[in-house]
Amino acid sequence: MIKINKDRATGLIVIGAGIFFTLLSLQLPPSRMPEDIGPKVFPIIACSIMILCGTGLIIQKTDEAKEGEKRKPFFSKLEWKRFLVLLGAYILYFVLLYTVGFIPATLIAMFIVSTLFSEGRKEAVWKRIVFSVIVTTFIYIAFYRGLGLRLPLGKFLRIDL
């Protein structure tokens, strides 16, 4: 019998998310431009990679605790806190993306995530701000200017460079 550990549980969640987002991607309308690959291709590729990685997490061998050894909890309190903060950041990003637009939402989300991952290290706030600006700029240039994709402008605050 396969025992569920942290890696296998994560793998199942990643596979489930990959399948869910693949189904959503398949509902995207086809491109109106001739010979354009359309908006479905990149999300489906990303979802396929998610499913592949999730499968890898499930089938990999893990070191099982020997009899009599105390098992570690699934998540420690710190890991739960970080998970919930990250989940909250993604939910906030989703809400901000459609209310204030891509640029401010991505700046805020990148700052929160970089703060979360720099926890325990003395990283200056200005470095996290600069990192957030650089990543947001790179993503904007790659998707909006490079690929010609429309990014959400937001309902309340419209910033389009």
Backbone as a ProteinNet text record, in pm:
[ID]
protein_1_A
[PRIMARY]
MIKINKDRATGLIVIGAGIFFTLLSLQLPPSRMPEDIGPKVFPIIACSIMILCGTGLIIQKTDEAKEGEKRKPFFSKLEWKRFLVLLGAYILYFVLLYTVGFIPATLIAMFIVSTLFSEGRKEAVWKRIVFSVIVTTFIYIAFYRGLGLRLPLGKFLRIDL
[TERTIARY]
84	0	88	48.9	124.8	87.1	189.1	165	172.5	81.8	78.3	174.8	274.2	363	350	431.7	421.2	442.1	541.5	568.6	453	400.7	290.3	163.3	137.6	20.1	35.8	155.5	182.4	167	217	203.8	58.9	-24.8	-167.5	-233	-196.9	-253.2	-208.9	-81.3	-28.6	-94.4	-111.7	-178.6	-323.1	-392.4	-530.6	-540	-448.9	-448.7	-415.4	-320.8	-284.8	-402	-475.8	-592.6	-701.3	-724.6	-826.6	-794.7	-669.3	-633	-624.2	-595.7	-600.3	-743.2	-838.7	-978.9	-1022.2	-976.4	-1009.1	-943.5	-820.1	-748	-815.6	-871.7	-939.3	-1064.6	-1115.4	-1234.5	-1202.3	-1073.5	-1035.4	-1075.7	-1116.1	-1157.5	-1036.1	-1058.5	-946.4	-901.2	-781.2	-727.1	-800.9	-814.9	-882.4	-782.8	-655.3	-551.6	-511.6	-494.3	-453.9	-312.8	-294.2	-165.5	-111.9	-198.6	-159.3	-186	-95.3	-112.3	-224.7	-264.2	-377.8	-340.6	-437.3	-411.6	-407	-443	-448.3	-312.2	-221	-98	-11.4	20.8	110.3	50.8	-76.5	-131.3	-133.2	-161.5	-165.1	-24.5	75.5	214.3	250.5	216.3	246.4	173.8	48.6	-28.8	27.9	74.3	135.8	261.8	339.6	460	421	313.8	265.5	227.3	154.1	110.2	230.3	327.8	448.9	526.5	542.2	613.6	537.1	405.9	324.9	338	339.8	358.2	494.9	596.3	730.8	734.4	663.7	659.5	591.8	492	419.3	502	571.5	638.3	780.5	836.3	973.5	979	1092.9	1112	1139.7	1086.4	1111	1164.1	1236.1	1285.4	1173.1	1124.4	1017.6	1078.1	1007.1	1054.3	1051.9	1155.4	1162.1	1067.4	1037.2	947.3	1002.9	918.9	961.5	1009.2	1041.9	1085.6	963.4	979.7	870.8	862.7	744.9	725.7	708.9	763.2	746	603.6	548.7	414.1	416.2	298.8	286.9	342.4	298.1	351.8	377.1	488.2	511.3	426.2	420.4	341	394.2	527.2	587.7	553.6	557.4	523.2	377	286.8	145.1	128.5	199.3	190	236.5	350	403.2	309.2	253.3	160.1	37.6	-18.8	-138.6	-109.2	7.8	45.5	60.7	124.3	141.2	6.1	-81.2	-214.8	-290	-279	-342.2	-286	-153.8	-91.4	-145.9	-165.2	-219.4	-364.8	-441.8	-581.5	-586.3	-502.9	-494.6	-453	-355.8	-309.8	-424.3	-500	-613.3	-714.3	-746.1	-843.1	-787.7	-661.5	-601	-582.6	-556.5	-533	-650.6	-770.6	-889.2	-948.6	-895.7	-946.3	-851.1	-721.1	-626.1	-535.6	-537.4	-460.3	-332.3	-268.4	-152.4	-32.6	3.4	127.7	122.5	24	23.8	4.3	-80.4	-105.5	20.5	94.3	216.1	324.1	334.9	432	404.2	279.1	241.7	264.9	219	234.9	382.1	463.3	606.4	673	632.5	690.3	652.8	526.7	482.5	556.4	564.5	630.3	779.5	844.9	988.6	1013.5	923	934.5	919	823.3	800.4	922.2	980.2	1093.7	1225.3	1230.3	1352.3	1344.7	1239.1	1221	1340	1391.9	1507.3	1638.3	1636.1	1755.5	1730.2	1832.8	1820.6	1831.7	1728.8	1725.1	1658.3	1722.6	1669	1539.4	1448.9	1320.3	1341.9	1437	1459.7	1501.8	1572.5	1613.1	1491.6	1397.5	1276.7	1190.6	1189	1114.2	1176.8	1309.5	1379.8	1356.1	1364.2	1338.5	1197.2	1099.7	960.8	943	1006.9	997.8	1063.6	1180.5	1251.1	1169.8	1118.4	1041	912.8	842.7	719.3	748.5	856.1	894.2	927.4	1004.3	1041.2	918	826.8	705.1	620.6	609.1	531.3	589.5	720.3	785.5	771.2	792.2	785.9	646.3	544.9	409.8	338.3	349.3	274.1	344.5	470.3	544.7	595.8	655.7	716	614.9	516.1	417	288.7	275.3	157	29.2	41.2	-76.7	-132.9	-263.7	-326.7	-323.1	-279.6	-275.6	-386.7	-443.5	-555.3	-516.9	-603.7	-581.8	-649.4	-744.5	-816	-938.3	-1031.2	-1155.6	-1144.9	-1059.5	-1054.4	-930.8	-821	-695.3	-637.9	-626	-577.4	-437.7	-341	-203	-160.7	-133.3	-87.2	33.7	145.6	268.3	292.7
-119.3	0	124.9	222.8	347.4	435.8	477.2	566.9	711	791.5	932.6	1008.5	1072.4	1161.1	1300.9	1391.5	1530.3	1542.4	1470.1	1478.6	1422	1310.2	1249.3	1334.4	1390.2	1477.5	1601.1	1657.6	1772.9	1733.5	1614.8	1566.2	1553.4	1499.5	1486.2	1622.8	1717.8	1853.1	1918.3	1902.5	1961.8	1898.5	1766.3	1699	1748.1	1757.7	1806.2	1947.9	2034.3	2172.3	2175.1	2091.5	2085.1	2042.4	1941.7	1895.4	2003.3	2065.7	2171.2	2286.3	2333.8	2447.2	2408.6	2281.2	2235.5	2243.6	2198.7	2205.9	2351.1	2440.9	2583.2	2637.1	2595.4	2642.4	2596.7	2477.4	2425.9	2505.7	2582.9	2664.1	2800.5	2833.5	2961.9	2964.3	3081.2	3088.3	3074.4	3024.3	3013	3150.5	3155.9	3281.6	3322.7	3451.6	3503.6	3534.1	3528	3557.8	3429	3434.4	3313.1	3270	3141.9	3079.1	3117.5	3163.3	3193.8	3069.6	3037.7	2916.9	2930.2	3050.2	3072.1	3080.5	3120.1	3142.9	3015.7	2900.3	2776.7	2710.8	2732.9	2653.9	2670.2	2791.1	2811.9	2762.3	2790.6	2734.5	2581.8	2520	2374	2316.4	2380.6	2336.5	2347.3	2460	2478.2	2374.6	2348.1	2248.3	2108.5	2078.3	1948.3	1931.2	2037.2	2032.8	2013.1	2080.9	2062.4	1916.3	1857.8	1718.6	1624.7	1650.4	1568.7	1578.1	1698.9	1717.5	1654.1	1668	1605	1454	1398.3	1254.2	1211.7	1291.8	1262.7	1262.4	1354.1	1357.2	1232.8	1183.1	1066.5	938.3	921.9	794.1	785.3	896.8	890.2	812.7	748.9	675.5	774.9	745.1	830	745.5	807.8	738.5	732.1	614.1	595.6	587.5	638	630.4	484.9	444.9	307.9	292.6	166.6	138.8	196.5	258.1	314.3	457.8	504.4	642.7	734.2	849.9	947	1015.1	1017.9	1083	1233.5	1306.8	1451.6	1484.8	1594.6	1633.6	1670	1661.2	1690.2	1829.2	1929.1	2065	2112.6	2182.4	2245.3	2372.2	2434.8	2558.1	2666.6	2676	2776.1	2747.7	2619.8	2585.1	2615	2587.7	2622.2	2773.1	2848.8	2995.2	3043.6	2993.5	3035.5	2993.9	2873.6	2826.4	2917.3	2950.6	3034.8	3176.5	3229.8	3363	3359.6	3254.6	3241.8	3225.6	3144.5	3128.1	3261.5	3333.9	3465.8	3563.4	3556	3644.1	3614.4	3486.4	3451.2	3495.4	3481.5	3526.4	3678.8	3747.9	3893.7	3934.4	3863.6	3893.1	3878.4	3771.2	3748.1	3862.2	3904.4	4012.6	4144.6	4174.5	4299.8	4304	4189.2	4183.2	4241.3	4212.9	4259.6	4387.5	4434.8	4562.2	4677.8	4657.7	4767.5	4740.9	4619.8	4590.9	4514.3	4475.4	4387.8	4449.2	4570.8	4628.8	4647.1	4719	4732.4	4598.6	4512	4382.6	4297.6	4294.7	4214.5	4272.9	4404	4466.7	4426.7	4435.9	4402.7	4254.5	4168.5	4024	3984.3	4039.5	4006.5	4052.2	4166.8	4214	4120.8	4079.2	3989.3	3856.1	3799.8	3669.6	3680.2	3785.7	3799.8	3821.8	3890.9	3907.4	3773.2	3694.3	3562.8	3473	3471.6	3382.9	3436.6	3563.1	3615.6	3612.1	3552.5	3543.8	3473.2	3531.2	3473	3535.8	3603.4	3673.6	3823.1	3895.9	4041.9	4110	4092.5	4158.8	4294.7	4395.6	4531.1	4542.9	4625.8	4645.9	4699.6	4788.3	4846.7	4739.5	4636.3	4528.9	4448.9	4426.1	4354.3	4437.8	4569.4	4658.5	4658.8	4671.1	4669.6	4537	4425.7	4293.6	4288.1	4337.5	4335.9	4417.9	4533.1	4619.3	4551.2	4490.8	4424.8	4307.4	4223	4106.9	4151	4248.8	4298.5	4356.6	4433.3	4492.3	4384.1	4284.3	4175	4100.4	4067.4	3995.4	4080.5	4209.5	4299.5	4305.8	4325	4333.7	4201.9	4090.2	3959.9	3930.4	3954.4	3915.7	4023.3	4149.6	4254.5	4301	4334.8	4384.7	4270.9	4167.4	4059	3968.6	3920.9	3827.6	3897.3	4024.6	4099.1	4059.5	4007	3966.3	4084.9	4086.8	4191.8	4150.2	4239.5	4214.5	4296.4	4248.1	4318.9	4461.2	4555.7	4695.3	4729.2	4653.3	4681.1	4766	4756.7	4833	4971.5	4988.2	5114.4	5197.4	5132	5201.6	5145	5226.8	5178.4	5232.2	5139.3	5176.5	5095	5159.1	5092.2	5169.4	5101.7	5168.6	5147
0	0	0	-76.2	-84.3	33.8	106.6	219.2	170.2	222.3	184.1	275	212.2	284.9	223.5	269.6	225.1	73.7	19.1	-124.2	-206.8	-165.5	-240.8	-231.9	-116	-101.7	-190.7	-192.3	-278.5	-424.7	-460	-597.2	-639.6	-551.9	-583	-602.4	-517.9	-529.2	-660	-695.1	-818.1	-940.5	-939.2	-1051	-1061.8	-949.3	-951.1	-1005.6	-961.7	-1011.9	-1161.1	-1203.1	-1344.4	-1431.5	-1386.5	-1461.4	-1463.5	-1347.4	-1338.7	-1433.1	-1430.2	-1515.1	-1662.3	-1691.9	-1830.5	-1882.8	-1801.9	-1842.3	-1864	-1778	-1797.1	-1924.1	-1949.7	-2068.7	-2197.3	-2194.8	-2313.7	-2348.6	-2253.2	-2276.9	-2335.9	-2347	-2406.1	-2552.8	-2602	-2743.1	-2835.3	-2956.3	-3050.8	-3098.1	-3150.3	-3201.1	-3327	-3346.6	-3465.9	-3577	-3542.7	-3641.1	-3713	-3843.9	-3915.7	-3876.1	-3867.8	-3835.4	-3697.3	-3609.3	-3471.4	-3387	-3297	-3216.8	-3115.2	-3085.4	-2997	-2850.4	-2769	-2626.4	-2542.4	-2600.1	-2522	-2503.7	-2595.7	-2600.7	-2475.6	-2437	-2322.7	-2190.4	-2162	-2038.2	-2037.2	-2151.1	-2155.5	-2137.4	-2194.8	-2174	-2026	-1964.1	-1821.6	-1736.1	-1769.1	-1692.8	-1712	-1831	-1856.1	-1772.8	-1761.8	-1677.6	-1531.8	-1487.3	-1349.8	-1325.4	-1419	-1403.1	-1401.7	-1486.9	-1490.7	-1359.5	-1308.4	-1180.4	-1064.6	-1064	-960	-963.3	-1083.6	-1097.6	-1045.1	-1074.3	-1023.3	-871.3	-808.4	-662.8	-605.5	-676	-626.9	-640.4	-752.5	-777.2	-723	-678.2	-627.3	-496.3	-473.3	-348.3	-237.4	-120.6	-4.9	108.4	196.6	315.2	416.5	440.5	538.4	677.2	774.8	913.1	958.6	1028.8	1079.6	1197.4	1226.6	1338.3	1467	1543.9	1671.9	1660.9	1539.3	1523.1	1520	1576.1	1577.3	1440.6	1384	1254.3	1273.8	1177.8	1180.3	1137.7	1188.1	1144.1	995.5	932.9	790.1	758.7	830.6	822.1	963.7	982.6	1111.8	1118.6	1234.6	1247.7	1155.1	1143.1	1055.1	908.6	869.1	731.7	701.5	796	778.1	762.2	845.6	838.9	701.9	655.9	526.4	412.8	422.2	321.1	314.4	429.6	432.5	383.7	418.2	368.9	216.7	163.9	19.9	-50.2	6.1	-48.7	-47	63.7	72.9	-28.9	-53.6	-153.3	-292.8	-324.1	-455.2	-469.7	-364.9	-369.5	-383.3	-306.4	-317.8	-458.7	-515.1	-651.5	-751.4	-738.7	-828.3	-819.1	-697.5	-678	-731.7	-698.3	-743.6	-895.1	-954.5	-1098.4	-1175.5	-1130.2	-1201.7	-1144.2	-1032.2	-979.5	-1009.5	-990.1	-1015	-1134.1	-1188.8	-1309.3	-1283	-1392.6	-1388.3	-1315.2	-1348.4	-1295.6	-1143.7	-1087.2	-941.3	-869.2	-924	-859.8	-856.7	-965.3	-972.1	-882.2	-876.4	-785.5	-640.4	-600.3	-462.3	-434.3	-525.3	-504.6	-500.6	-589.2	-589.9	-460.5	-408.5	-283.4	-167.8	-161.9	-55.1	-63.8	-183.3	-200.5	-171.8	-218.7	-191.1	-42.4	25.3	170.4	240.6	194.9	254	237	118.8	93.8	148.3	185.5	246.7	399.1	451.9	596.5	660.1	765.3	833.1	787.4	674.2	626.5	637.3	657.8	674.2	537.7	455.3	325.3	342.2	289.2	299.5	219.3	267.8	201.1	60.3	43.4	-89.4	-190.7	-145.9	-237	-283.9	-193.4	-231.8	-325.6	-303	-391.6	-531.1	-537.3	-666.5	-737.4	-663.8	-721.5	-778.9	-705	-750.4	-878	-883.2	-1002	-1122.1	-1102.2	-1212.7	-1266.5	-1177.1	-1222	-1292.2	-1237	-1299.1	-1436.7	-1448	-1576.7	-1678.4	-1636.4	-1726.1	-1775.2	-1684.8	-1723	-1817	-1786.5	-1871.2	-2012.5	-2020.2	-2151.4	-2227	-2158.9	-2225	-2278.2	-2197.8	-2237.9	-2319.4	-2277.9	-2345.3	-2471.9	-2457.2	-2573	-2661.4	-2599.5	-2676.1	-2743	-2668.3	-2722.5	-2768.6	-2736.5	-2779.7	-2708.3	-2586.9	-2511.1	-2433.5	-2421.3	-2341.7	-2195.4	-2110.6	-1966.8	-1901.9	-1792.5	-1728.1	-1688.1	-1723	-1686.1	-1554.5	-1513.9	-1389.2	-1413.3	-1320.9	-1333	-1273.2	-1171.4	-1098.6	-1129.4	-1156.6	-1182.3	-1310.1	-1411.6	-1539.9	-1567.8	-1567.8	-1599.9	-1721.5	-1831	-1950.5	-2001.9	-2004.6	-2049.2	-2195.3
[MASK]
+++++++++++++++++++++++++++++++++++++++++++++++++++++++++++++++++++++++++++++++++++++++++++++++++++++++++++++++++++++++++++++++++++++++++++++++++++++++++++++++++

